[in-house]
């Protein structure tokens, strides 16, 4: 809900201030608004649910076995419902101008961008998002406290480049909410393009998760069973050094007062990062 209010809502606001026209400076303001709301939501709700706010993130992390499949459907329902409520709030705030100016901030393929091209563009944008999530929120080697800010900036970065082409959705729920709200209040909604904003983000997200595990976090360096999360420096039980592995010596214990094997929680608390099962 918050993502849609302050993301697509910023599109309506920019068009209102610009008299119905949106220049590249306006795109920059929209990207900044997306970055801020994504960061705030992650810091606020990351420790509660992982703060996915994106069906592509949920599905991709389930594909990568970092999120339980049994929880995917409830998460998707919550994400889509929140997006629709956010779209309705935009209409409540701006009135008819919400549908007249940019269709409640909805995304659409711009002239010259084909259906297949749109899928590829959205896949690239979501690949960047999941690469950031994997590196800053999932990988146990991540520095503590940076996940929310950098994930927000990753969203801003893709809006800078992809916004003028597809709207830079990288999130099926972000597109779904404004589409539903716009349709409910008589706006012209390009539902035939909705597949672009489902197939592209899910494909790009899944590829990012798989490639990250193969390239940046190979099992030979960090075992698949190792604890994950934005835990800052690794504390507690460390990976065996070559000498220890060869001699069978016990790994080093953690700091005084902390038992071996205990890792300091990051911003995602006991529930782990986005996509980590309970």
C-alpha positions in Angstrom: 0.0 0.0 0.0 2.7 2.5 1.0 4.8 1.6 -2.1 1.9 2.4 -4.4 0.8 5.6 -2.6 4.3 7.1 -2.7 5.5 5.5 -5.9 2.8 5.7 -8.5 1.4 8.6 -6.4 4.5 10.6 -7.1 3.8 10.1 -10.9 0.4 11.7 -10.5 1.9 14.5 -8.4 4.7 15.1 -11.0 2.2 15.3 -13.8 0.0 17.6 -11.8 2.9 20.0 -11.1 4.1 19.8 -14.7 0.8 20.5 -16.3 0.3 17.0 -17.6 3.9 16.7 -19.0 6.7 14.7 -17.4 10.3 15.6 -18.2 13.4 13.7 -17.2 13.8 15.8 -14.0 10.4 14.6 -13.0 11.5 11.0 -13.6 14.3 11.7 -11.2 11.9 12.9 -8.5 9.7 9.8 -9.0 12.7 7.6 -8.7 13.7 9.3 -5.4 10.2 8.8 -4.0 10.3 5.1 -4.9 13.8 4.8 -3.2 12.6 6.5 0.0 9.4 4.5 0.4 11.1 1.1 -0.3 13.9 1.9 2.2 11.4 3.0 4.9 9.2 -0.1 4.4 12.3 -2.4 4.6 13.6 -0.8 7.8 10.1 -0.7 9.3 8.8 -4.2 8.4 11.8 -6.2 7.5 12.0 -7.8 10.9 8.3 -8.7 10.8 7.8 -10.3 7.4 10.9 -9.7 5.3 9.2 -6.7 3.7 9.0 -8.3 0.2 6.3 -5.9 -1.1 6.9 -7.5 -4.5 5.5 -10.8 -5.8 8.6 -11.2 -8.0 10.9 -11.2 -4.9 8.7 -13.7 -3.1 8.5 -16.1 -6.0 12.2 -15.8 -6.9 13.4 -16.5 -3.4 11.1 -19.5 -3.2 12.6 -20.8 -6.4 16.0 -20.3 -4.7 14.8 -22.2 -1.7 15.1 -19.2 0.6 11.4 -18.9 1.2 8.8 -21.6 2.0 6.4 -22.3 -0.9 3.5 -22.7 1.5 3.7 -19.0 2.3 4.0 -17.7 -1.3 0.2 -17.5 -1.9 -0.6 -15.6 1.3 2.2 -13.2 0.5 1.0 -12.6 -3.0 -2.6 -12.0 -1.8 -1.3 -9.4 0.7 0.9 -7.7 -1.9 -1.8 -7.4 -4.5 -4.4 -6.3 -2.0 -2.1 -3.7 -0.5 -1.4 -2.4 -4.0 -5.1 -2.0 -4.8 -5.7 -0.2 -1.5 -2.8 2.1 -2.3 -4.3 2.8 -5.8 -7.6 3.7 -4.2 -5.9 6.1 -1.8 -4.3 7.9 -4.7 -7.7 8.4 -6.2 -9.0 9.6 -2.8 -6.2 12.1 -2.5 -6.2 13.5 -6.1 -9.8 12.8 -7.2 -10.5 12.6 -10.9 -7.1 14.0 -11.6 -5.6 10.7 -10.5 -7.2 8.9 -13.5 -6.9 11.9 -15.9 -3.2 12.4 -15.2 -1.4 9.2 -16.0 -4.0 6.7 -15.0 -3.3 6.6 -11.2 0.5 6.4 -12.0 0.1 3.2 -14.0 2.9 1.7 -16.1 2.6 1.3 -19.8 4.8 0.5 -22.8 6.0 3.7 -24.4 5.8 4.2 -28.2 8.4 2.2 -30.0 8.7 -0.4 -27.2 7.3 -3.8 -28.2 5.8 -6.5 -26.0 8.9 -8.8 -26.0 11.2 -5.8 -25.6 9.2 -4.7 -22.6 9.5 -8.1 -21.0 13.3 -8.0 -21.5 13.5 -4.5 -20.1 11.5 -5.4 -17.0 13.6 -8.5 -16.5 16.8 -6.5 -16.5 15.4 -4.1 -14.0 14.3 -6.8 -11.6 17.6 -8.6 -12.0 19.3 -5.5 -10.6 16.8 -5.4 -7.7 17.3 -9.1 -6.7 21.1 -8.9 -7.1 21.0 -6.1 -4.5 18.7 -8.1 -2.2 20.9 -11.1 -2.4 24.1 -9.2 -1.8 22.8 -6.9 1.0 19.9 -8.7 2.7 20.4 -12.5 2.1 24.2 -13.1 2.0 25.5 -13.6 5.6 28.7 -11.7 4.6 26.7 -8.5 4.0 27.6 -5.3 6.0 24.9 -4.6 8.6 22.4 -1.8 8.1 22.8 -1.0 4.4 20.1 -3.3 2.9 17.2 -0.9 3.1 19.1 2.1 1.7 20.8 0.2 -1.1 17.7 -1.7 -2.2 15.8 1.6 -2.4 18.6 3.1 -4.5 18.6 0.0 -6.8 14.9 0.7 -7.4 15.7 4.3 -8.1 18.5 3.3 -10.5 16.2 1.2 -12.6 13.6 3.9 -12.7 16.2 6.4 -14.0 16.9 4.1 -17.0 13.8 2.1 -17.6 11.1 4.6 -16.6 11.0 6.3 -20.0 10.6 2.9 -21.7 8.2 0.7 -19.6 7.5 2.8 -16.5 10.2 0.8 -14.6 7.7 -1.3 -12.7 9.9 -4.4 -11.8 7.0 -5.4 -9.6 3.7 -7.0 -10.7 1.9 -5.6 -7.6 3.0 -2.0 -8.4 1.4 -2.3 -11.8 -1.7 -4.3 -10.7 -2.8 -1.8 -8.0 -3.0 1.3 -10.3 -4.5 -0.8 -13.1 -7.4 -1.9 -10.9 -7.9 1.6 -9.4 -7.8 3.2 -12.8 -10.3 0.7 -14.2 -12.7 1.1 -11.3 -12.9 4.9 -11.9 -13.3 4.8 -15.6 -9.8 5.2 -16.8 -8.4 3.6 -20.0 -6.2 0.7 -18.7 -3.9 -1.3 -21.1 -4.6 -4.7 -19.4 -3.2 -6.4 -22.5 0.2 -5.2 -21.4 -0.1 -6.6 -17.9 1.8 -9.8 -18.9 4.9 -7.7 -19.5 4.9 -6.7 -15.9 4.4 -10.3 -14.6 6.7 -12.4 -16.9 9.6 -9.9 -17.1 10.0 -9.3 -13.3 9.5 -12.9 -12.3 12.0 -14.2 -14.9 14.6 -11.5 -14.1 14.3 -12.1 -10.4 14.6 -15.9 -10.6 17.7 -15.6 -12.8 19.3 -13.2 -10.4 18.8 -15.5 -7.4 20.2 -18.5 -9.3 23.2 -16.7 -10.7 24.1 -15.1 -7.4 24.4 -18.5 -5.8 26.5 -19.8 -8.7 28.8 -16.8 -9.0 28.9 -14.6 -5.8 28.0 -17.2 -3.2 29.3 -20.6 -4.3 28.8 -23.4 -1.9 32.5 -24.2 -2.0 33.1 -20.9 -0.2 30.0 -20.5 1.9 28.1 -23.8 2.4 24.4 -23.8 1.5 23.6 -24.6 5.1 25.3 -21.5 6.5 23.1 -19.0 8.2 22.1 -16.1 6.0 21.1 -12.6 6.7 22.4 -9.0 7.0 24.5 -10.0 10.0 27.5 -7.6 9.5 30.7 -9.3 10.3 30.3 -13.0 10.8 30.4 -13.9 14.5 30.2 -17.2 16.3 31.2 -20.3 14.4 33.5 -19.5 11.5 34.1 -21.5 8.4 37.0 -23.9 9.0 40.3 -22.7 7.8 42.3 -25.1 5.6 44.5 -26.3 8.5 41.5 -26.9 10.7 39.7 -28.7 7.9 42.7 -30.9 7.4 43.4 -31.7 11.0 39.8 -31.9 12.2 40.4 -29.1 14.8 37.4 -27.4 16.2 36.5 -24.0 14.6 37.1 -20.9 16.5 34.6 -19.9 19.1 32.7 -16.6 19.0 33.4 -13.6 21.1 33.4 -13.8 24.9 29.9 -14.3 26.2 28.5 -15.5 22.9 28.3 -19.2 22.2 29.8 -20.6 19.1 27.4 -20.8 16.2 25.5 -17.7 17.2 25.3 -15.0 14.6 24.2 -11.4 15.4 20.8 -10.6 13.9 20.6 -8.0 11.1 17.8 -5.7 10.2 15.5 -8.7 9.4 15.6 -10.0 13.0 14.5 -13.5 13.8 12.5 -13.9 10.7 15.6 -13.5 8.6 15.9 -11.6 5.3 13.4 -11.3 2.6 12.8 -14.8 1.4 14.3 -16.7 4.4 11.9 -19.1 6.0 11.1 -19.2 9.7 
